[in-house]
Amino acid sequence: MARHPRRLPLLVGAVVCGVAVSLSAQAPATRPAQQPPPPPRAGVSVPTAAAPQVATNDGRPSEAELGFPVYPSAVYLRSYDAGRGQKYYIFGSTVPFTEMVTYYRNLLKEKGNLVFEVPPTHVFEVGRFREETMAFPPSVTVKDYTFSGSGGYPNPKPGATPERFPTLVQIVAPPAGTTPR
């Protein structure tokens, strides 16, 4: 059966909805616990409490893995296997939907498509779809979680700030070893 790249934005939008439902339905007990930092080695000085703390690696993918930048204040939530060497990366943001869409329009120099009006979902296809090597075209999907008076998407990390994200960003990275454009 031949794939229809023009229908893929609808499929990607549906996947974003499915990911959101699975993230919100996940029980806190099923999430892996963060590992404490290793104890200091003998003879190595330990910084005092006044020194700034460096953030631990939360599994956030690098720009090289994604093929393009993520909004600087976006919070990495998780990733999913998309098949054929691709992944979906999900980020939460406190930036309103329209500002996030404008950011990616300027960054990617692409108009993108509003694939759903309710809830507002905007897709930027940022690479050529190659059926023989890809499950989905490399893309950025921005979804508004404040539609119909919603408070936003719940933060899946209990007790973390912010409690809710008004906007989610889903990035489908190109397969390893390829570039998005």
DAGITA-V164664 format. One record per helix or strand of 3 or more residues. SS is the DSSP state (H for helix, E for strand). FROM is the first residue (numbers start at 1). TO is the last residue. If there is no record, write none. Layout:
SS,FROM,TO / SS,FROM,TO
This chain:
H,5,25 / H,28,30 / H,63,66 / E,75,83 / E,86,93 / H,97,108 / E,113,116 / E,121,125 / E,139,144 / H,147,149 / E,167,172
